[in-house]
Amino acid sequence: MSEKAWRKNLINIEPYVAGEQPKNENIIKLNANENPYPPAPGVAKVLASKSATELKKYPSADAVPLKEALAKRYGLSAENVFCGNGSDDVLATAFRAFFNSDKPIVFPDITYSFYPVWCELLKIPYITKPVDEDFKINVKDFYCENGGVVIPNPNAPTAIGVGKDFITDLLDNNPDVIVIIDEAYVDFGKYSCVELINKYDNLIVTQTFSKSRSLAGMRIGMAFAQPELISYMQAVKDSYNSYPLDQLAIETGIASVQDEEYFISTVEKIKATRDKSAQEFRAMGFKVTDSETNFLFVSHPKISAKEIFEYTREKGVFIRYFNKPRIDNWLRITIGTEEQMETLIKIVKELIESR
Ligand SMILES: *Cc1c(COP(=O)(O)O)cnc(C)c1O
């Protein structure tokens, strides 16, 4: 390669790597925490009612109709709501808006692997705090001086959640920085801290339509906070892309939020399948963390995670393996339909019994 002077000014960044998206339709895909069920029926109705002509117009500049639908669903006002292109966009916007201190932000060592990527991209200093051997987060580790805090609840990929006491303790000990709680999986969990935004003016809660609402392909995410914080996020977003959501995302998002009955029934189905599958993995000798999400985090005492991953992949079931310190003998398995989970369990049983 010739030594071009501009090369030394190129960005040097290792991007986030998502689960594989195989082309083959027959693959059972349990590697990206997607929802196995279709979105609410109202979403299909919106799509069927559209004509291409409508796309010639710009969408609502600030997604207000969706913000209003969300505000209603959560008992808030539209000024408490920010919408972005998936919660990844919402989180990146919040990092830009709030993590501008010289002090490092802090997050757990085992957590969503996008956080260090944004820190690198946005030149935000960061430190990590190790979770314990059971993957539990110790709240006292987060009492340290810092430039901000971000924690997913429930955490990923460990699947473990924390309750209200943990969150209020965290907030009471970090009054001078912004605390982001990433609730991507909260609809499958036990405690959402959206109720705390009126009490804590430094709390941002992010959520997504990608998991519990089966709309990963639409890219809809949101943040809840006091109006002042929302206005800073809006200002950052409007500084590089002033039409946050496209027209289809706004309208399908509203259709999803307005169908509470379908939402609850899908989430409950997934939780029931999750709890049943967890039992079956335990019966096969696996360690399984207590999942409050739509995935299981499992480890076998005798067969390596990498071998199980490669074996099930060969048989057409994709699960997630992380070649990373501390979790390289663990697997993250998205909860599919009952039938998909039975297929996976049968394949894993074959492998174990062949030993
Ligand atoms: C899936 C996920 C997100 C973001 O998902 P989007 O599709 O961008 O909304 C954010 N945080 C965690 C922990 C996730 O697992």
The ligand as a Gaussian input file, in Angstrom:
#p B3LYP/6-31G(d) Opt

LIG

0 1
 C      -31.180000      -4.711000      20.908000
 C      -30.587000      -3.747000      21.892000
 C      -30.601000      -2.368000      21.685000
 C      -31.044000      -1.649000      20.468000
 O      -31.859000      -2.173000      19.595000
 P      -32.498000      -1.286000      18.421000
 O      -32.903000      -2.308000      17.447000
 O      -31.452000      -0.350000      17.909000
 O      -33.619000      -0.566000      19.061000
 C      -30.115000      -1.553000      22.675000
 N      -29.610000      -2.048000      23.802000
 C      -29.552000      -3.359000      24.043000
 C      -28.990000      -3.849000      25.317000
 C      -30.025000      -4.253000      23.086000
 O      -29.924000      -5.559000      23.287000

